[in-house]
Structure formats: structure tokens, C-alpha cells
Amino acid sequence: MSANFGPAQLEKLCRGDAGAAEQAFLAYEPYLRLVVRRQLSPRLRAKFDSLDVVQSVWVNLLEGLRAGKWHFADAAHLRIFLVKAVHHRFLNYLRRHKTALAREQPLGASFSWEATPTHEPQPGDKVQAKELWEQLRALCPPAHHQLLQLKQQGLSLAEIAACTGLHESSVRRILYELARRLARQQEQETPLSGSDA
């Protein structure tokens, strides 16, 4: 599993190097997905798949490494950490989706990537749109850059799924999670009203 990810790459990963992060993901992702698939029932597969869980853990790992939260002595310690994190994240998904399965509702109420134009584009709109996509790309794990680019080109969820080999519901969840991360980031960057110095 980690034969192609040695001490030099691990040191780069711990420093937050993007190339090492991509190498690590490629080295560990198949094993971590297997860890999830062993626990995933057919009923839950309709709600999320192993890639959803692994990607979610990977995003947290990268954020923690950039913040200096973790450092791994060797590849074995990284593997143990990732397996535990995947297991805990799977349990979180399981708890969340048990409730969702009981209260199934139609999709589309809270967030839609299919924007409805309400006015003609203004000059500042292009600048804002470019900034938004740059923020999304920065928040997006390297494995999802193609998916994000396809969405930017205006492809539907079904078309993106066909291009990437992912299930359409996985594409929807990835984009939704990315939108949530962007909203959290924007909330953190926006000062609260009434807190003017």
C-alpha cells in the first residue's frame, strides 16, 4: 500500500507539500477505500460510497498538516492514523445517514449548483466569479479538480459522473461538501456586524 511513499515524501507531506499530498493520496486511497467497503451495507451504498469517506478524511488531514497539527514519524504511523480517521469518519457518516434513511426527502431544497440567472452579468460579476472559482479550487482536494473544472464548464451532474467514473450521487455530495466548506470559510472571513473597532 505505501511502498511508493517513502520517508522523503512523508517529510514533504508533513510540511504541507501539494505534490507529496497527491502522491500520498494515490498510495493510500485504494487501501482506505477497502477499509470502508468492508463495512458498507448495500442500503448505505445508495447514500455514500467509500470515496466520500476517504476524501473527507483526506481534506481534514491536509488542513491539519497545513496548520501544523500533526507530524508523522514514519509511513506506518501515517497509515494507522488514516485507518483510525477513516473508521471514525465512517461511523459519523453512518449515524448521519441512519437518520436520513428514516426521513428520506427529495433533493434540492437547501443548495443548488444549477444557478438561475436573475440579471445580465455586470463587469464586476466576472471578477467575483473568477475569485469564487479560485477559492473553490483552493478548497478542493487534488483528486476533485477535474470534477470542479467540469462543473465550471457547465456539465450536468450526470455528465460529470460519466466523465469521472463516479456515481452521480457522489458528484452531488462532493460538490455539496465543497460548497459547505466555502460557506464556512466565507463566514470566518466576514466580520460580524456590530463588531466594528
Secondary structure by P-SEA (a helix, b strand, c coil): ccccccaaaaaaaaaccaaaaaaaaaacaaaaaaaaaaaccccccccccaaaaaaaaaaaaaaaaaacccccccaaaaaaaaaaaaaaaaaaaaaaaaaaaacccccccccccccccccccccaaaaaaaaaaaaaaaaccccaaaaaaaaaacccaaaaaaaacccaaaaaaaaaaaaaaaaaaaaaacccccccc
